[in-house]
């Protein structure tokens, strides 16, 4: 059964799909500053705390989007610090790097 036939039959029976509509991300109105590529895609790290990287992930909480920012040590391939917020702004990423800085001063044993 195709989706059009399924849709028509659902409409006849008064059924409504519970599927979430696709999320359209907002497009920024300004260009971002170009960041130099220091790694040149060379991810083979020989010691801990040489190279850190970060990422921001969108998480649907059921009512709104939450944003998780994580700092990774590329040697250990594990999270070293993270921060969560309901807005994907510079405060979120700076909070994440501050957390990573505290871990670097007092690393866990």
Secondary structure, DSSP 8 states (H G I E B T S, - for coil): --HHHHHHHHHHHT--------------SS-------SSTT-----STTS-EEEEEEEEE-SSSEEEEEEEEETTTTEEEEEEEESS-SHHHHHHHHHHHHHHHHS---
